[in-house]
């Protein structure tokens, strides 16, 4: 009888311990935010958000990716709570292509595309028949042409992905020279203007906020975003992460660390 009672007490104790451990684990998991990110600058920016989230009781776990597909599929499959590496048009393209049902909560920063020239000091100097170099890949050519349109150099069709064939008005008769994005800076001596991605501009010591005659604004659809699933968009985790990434601390870090090569979008 005593043995049976002892076994019952032992079993009850084990069950209680297991339940306590289970509750503790569940609680710990609920306070962990797992985010996929590109190493630079996204993971660097997330590191600034870490202490802000710790004050709110959350642990931020950053998972670095070197490709642009896995962060979205991993998020869709529930292996991540969010990701931070892409702009809106890319997210929309992935949603359409892979039926991922992802969304976003915040714009964080822009790696602005700019218009540069070695021959002219202003876009007002553009002459009839001017040559303008742009990247030849789908997304970046569209960005370049939209930036030219925003600065009243051309008019383009109202759609996301456009090429030179989608120019609807060209009163200056500008010639669009399509080249590989990485090669656009090397065309500066041969063309009147060139539309260059920030990373390639930096390679030739050009700073968007200082050297560009025009750059994408903070309302650009190419702002890098915090992506999440539709089913966790309104969770406390994502709300806390969104607040941290749109904080004064993150804005200050972006300004001081990247010195205009990357600008905040909030």
C-alpha positions in Angstrom: 0.0 0.0 0.0 2.8 2.3 1.0 4.6 1.4 -2.2 1.6 2.2 -4.4 1.2 5.5 -2.6 4.9 6.3 -3.1 4.7 5.4 -6.8 1.6 7.6 -7.2 3.3 10.6 -5.6 6.4 10.1 -7.7 4.3 9.9 -10.9 2.4 13.0 -9.9 5.6 14.8 -9.3 7.0 13.8 -12.7 3.9 14.9 -14.4 3.9 18.3 -12.6 7.5 18.8 -13.5 6.9 18.0 -17.1 4.0 20.4 -17.2 6.1 23.1 -15.6 8.9 22.5 -18.1 6.4 22.5 -21.0 4.8 25.8 -19.8 8.2 27.4 -19.4 9.3 26.3 -22.9 6.1 27.5 -24.4 6.5 30.8 -22.6 10.1 31.1 -23.8 9.2 30.3 -27.4 6.4 32.9 -27.3 8.9 35.6 -26.4 11.4 34.6 -29.1 11.2 36.4 -32.5 13.0 34.6 -35.3 13.8 36.8 -38.3 15.5 35.9 -41.5 17.8 38.6 -43.0 20.6 39.4 -45.4 23.9 40.0 -43.6 24.3 43.6 -44.7 22.7 45.9 -44.0 19.7 44.1 -42.7 21.2 41.9 -40.0 23.2 45.0 -38.8 20.1 47.0 -38.5 18.3 44.2 -36.6 21.2 44.1 -34.1 20.2 47.7 -33.1 16.7 46.5 -32.5 17.8 43.7 -30.2 18.1 45.8 -26.9 14.9 47.6 -27.7 13.1 44.3 -27.9 14.8 43.0 -24.8 13.2 45.9 -22.8 9.8 44.6 -24.0 10.6 41.1 -22.9 11.5 39.6 -26.3 14.6 37.7 -27.5 15.5 38.5 -31.2 17.0 35.6 -33.1 18.6 36.6 -36.4 19.0 34.0 -39.1 21.2 35.1 -42.0 20.5 34.1 -45.6 22.7 34.6 -48.6 19.9 33.9 -51.2 16.6 35.7 -51.9 14.3 32.7 -52.0 14.7 30.7 -48.8 13.9 33.7 -46.5 10.4 33.8 -48.0 9.7 30.1 -48.2 11.0 29.6 -44.7 8.7 32.4 -43.5 5.7 31.0 -45.3 6.3 27.5 -43.9 6.5 28.9 -40.3 10.2 28.4 -39.7 10.5 32.2 -39.2 8.3 34.9 -37.6 9.4 37.5 -40.1 12.1 38.4 -42.6 13.9 41.6 -43.5 15.8 41.6 -46.9 13.5 42.6 -49.7 11.5 45.5 -51.2 7.7 45.4 -52.0 7.8 44.6 -55.7 10.0 41.6 -55.0 7.6 40.4 -52.3 4.6 40.8 -54.6 6.4 38.9 -57.3 7.3 36.0 -54.9 3.7 35.9 -53.6 2.4 35.6 -57.2 5.0 33.1 -58.3 4.9 30.8 -55.3 1.5 31.6 -53.7 3.1 32.4 -50.4 0.5 34.8 -48.9 3.1 37.1 -47.3 2.6 40.7 -46.3 4.6 43.4 -44.6 4.2 45.9 -41.7 6.9 48.5 -42.1 9.2 50.2 -44.5 12.6 50.4 -42.9 15.2 51.8 -45.4 16.0 52.5 -49.0 19.1 51.7 -50.9 18.4 54.6 -53.3 19.0 54.5 -57.0 20.4 57.8 -58.2 21.0 59.7 -61.4 24.6 60.7 -61.9 26.7 62.6 -64.5 30.3 63.4 -65.1 29.4 66.0 -67.8 26.5 67.9 -66.3 25.8 69.5 -62.9 22.0 69.5 -63.1 19.2 67.6 -64.8 18.2 71.0 -66.2 21.2 70.7 -68.5 19.7 67.7 -70.4 19.8 68.3 -74.1 17.9 66.9 -77.1 19.2 63.4 -77.9 21.0 62.9 -74.6 22.2 59.4 -73.8 21.2 57.9 -70.4 22.5 54.6 -69.2 20.2 52.3 -67.1 20.5 48.8 -65.8 19.1 46.1 -68.1 17.5 43.7 -65.6 13.7 43.8 -65.2 13.4 45.3 -61.7 16.2 47.8 -61.9 15.4 49.1 -65.3 11.9 49.7 -64.2 13.2 51.6 -61.2 15.5 53.7 -63.3 12.9 54.6 -65.9 10.4 55.5 -63.1 13.0 57.8 -61.5 13.6 59.5 -64.9 9.8 59.9 -65.3 9.5 61.3 -61.8 12.1 64.0 -62.8 10.1 64.8 -65.9 12.6 63.5 -68.4 10.3 61.0 -69.9 6.8 59.6 -69.4 6.1 55.9 -69.0 3.3 53.4 -69.0 1.5 52.9 -65.7 2.7 49.5 -64.7 5.3 48.0 -62.4 7.8 46.3 -64.7 8.7 48.5 -67.6 11.4 48.8 -70.3 12.4 51.4 -72.8 9.6 50.1 -75.0 7.1 51.4 -72.4 8.2 55.0 -72.7 5.0 56.9 -73.8 6.5 60.4 -74.1 10.1 61.4 -74.9 10.1 65.1 -75.8 13.9 65.3 -75.3 14.5 62.3 -77.6 16.7 60.8 -75.0 18.5 57.6 -75.9 18.2 54.9 -73.3 21.4 52.8 -73.1 20.7 49.4 -71.4 23.7 47.7 -69.8 24.3 45.3 -67.0 23.7 47.0 -63.6 27.3 46.5 -62.4 28.6 48.1 -65.6 26.5 51.3 -65.5 29.1 53.3 -63.5 31.7 52.5 -66.2 29.5 54.3 -68.8 29.6 57.7 -67.1 32.4 59.0 -69.4 30.4 57.9 -72.5 26.9 59.0 -71.7 25.2 62.2 -70.5 23.6 60.7 -67.4 23.5 57.2 -65.7 21.1 55.7 -63.3 23.0 53.7 -60.8 22.2 51.3 -57.9 23.6 52.4 -54.6 25.9 49.4 -54.1 27.5 50.0 -57.5 27.7 53.7 -57.0 29.6 53.1 -53.7 32.1 51.0 -55.6 33.2 54.1 -57.6 33.1 56.4 -54.6 29.7 58.0 -55.4 27.4 58.8 -52.5 23.6 59.1 -53.4 22.8 62.0 -51.1 25.9 64.0 -52.1 26.7 63.1 -55.7 23.4 62.2 -57.3 21.5 64.8 -59.3 18.3 63.0 -58.2 17.6 60.0 -56.0 14.6 57.9 -55.1 12.5 59.4 -52.3 11.4 57.8 -49.0 8.0 57.0 -50.6 9.7 54.7 -53.1 8.0 51.3 -53.5 11.5 49.8 -53.4 11.9 50.5 -49.7 13.2 47.4 -47.8 10.4 46.1 -45.6 9.7 43.9 -42.6 7.8 40.9 -44.1 5.5 38.5 -42.2 2.6 36.1 -42.8 -1.0 37.3 -43.0 -1.7 35.1 -40.0 0.8 36.7 -37.6 0.7 40.3 -38.9 -1.3 41.5 -35.9 0.6 39.4 -33.3 2.3 41.2 -30.3 5.7 39.9 -31.6 5.4 41.5 -34.9 4.0 44.7 -33.4 7.0 44.9 -31.1 9.5 44.2 -33.9 7.8 46.8 -36.2 8.0 49.4 -33.5 11.7 48.6 -32.9 12.7 48.8 -36.6 10.9 52.1 -36.9 12.5 53.6 -33.8 14.6 56.7 -33.4 17.5 54.5 -32.5 17.4 52.6 -35.8 17.0 55.9 -37.8 20.0 57.4 -36.0 22.1 54.2 -36.7 21.2 54.2 -40.4 22.2 57.9 -40.7 25.5 57.5 -38.8 26.6 54.1 -40.1 25.8 54.4 -43.8 26.2 58.2 -44.2 23.6 58.6 -47.0 24.3 55.4 -49.0 21.3 54.0 -47.2 18.5 56.2 -46.0 15.6 55.5 -43.6 12.1 55.1 -45.1 10.3 56.3 -42.0 
